[in-house]
Amino acid sequence: MPSSAYAVVAMFSVVALLCGAAAAWLVGPRRLAAVVIPALAAFLALYWVGHRSGLELGPTVELLGFRLAIVQDVVAGALAALAAALVQRWALDRRRLRGGTTSEAP
């Protein structure tokens, strides 16, 4: 694999981390550990939309020797991170409510 491919993967990793951090900050909880699942979802969306599916909606740019639909990829990553953060928040709230109802008995 050429070094420019590693650079694209690193760039998409940074974009995924930023999308995951933004989604976790918007939805909550605002802890560092809450960034992991949204960031992974964003990276998987970037990988699937940008690499596996071959979709190119919108403008493409030549970046590091590859043709990338960067706007489409970032939007897909951000939406996936937001969806994962919402599911994560729902699961944490549900867990908190279940834990609160069972611990009330003396």
N, C-alpha and C positions, 0 to 999 in steps of 0.2 A: 504494500500500500504506500503510495507516495506521501511525502511529508505534508503536502497541502491537504490531503484527506484528513490527516490527524488534526490539522489546524481547523478544518471545518467542524470536525467532531468536538473539538475544544470550544469553538465558538458557540455551537449549539448547546453544549453543556452549560456554558455561562448563561446563555439566553434562557435555558430551562430553569436554572437556579434562580434567576431574577424573576421569571414568571411565577415560580413556586413561592418565592418569598413574598411577592406582591399579593398573590392570592391568599396566602396564609395570613398576611397582615390585614387584608380587607375582611376576610371571613372570620378569622380567629381560630384557635387561640394564638396569641402572639408569643409563641415560644419557638426556639430554634428547631426543636424536634418536629414541630408541626410543618416545617418546610419540606421534609423528606418526601412524603407521599405526593403532594402537588408537583414538586420538581420532577419526580420520576414519571408522573403522568404527562407532564409537559415534554420531557425528553422522548417518551414513547410516541407522543403525537408528532413531534418533530421528525422522528425516525420514520414513522409510518407514512405521514403525509409527504415529507420531503424526499424520502429514499425509496420506500417500498411501493407506494401507490403510483408514483410518476406523475401525479397531478401538477399542473402548472396553471393555476388561476391567477390572473393579474400579471403585473409586470415581473419579468425575470431580470436578474443582474448577473454579470460575470464576476465571480468572487473567488479568489484563490484557485483559479483554473476550472471552476465548476459553474454551471448555470443554475442559479438558485432563485426560486420564487420566495424571496425573503419575507415579504409582507404576509403572504399566505401562510408561511411556516410559523411566523411569530404569532399570528392571530390564532392558528390552530393550537399552538402550544399554550397560549394564554387561556383559551377556552377550556382546554383539557385540565390545566392547573386549577382554574376556577371551579370546574365541576368536581374535581377530586377534593378540593378544599371544602366545598359544600357537603359532600358525602362524609368527609372526615368529621366536620363539625356536627352533622346530624348524628353520626355514630357516637361521638363523645357526649353529646347532650343526652342521647338515649341511655348510654351507659351510666351517666351521672344520675339520671332519674331512676333507673332500676336500682342502683346502689342506695339511693336515698330512701326508697320505699321499703326495702328489706331490712334496713338497719334501725328502723323506728321501734321495733319490738324490744321490750326490756330484757 
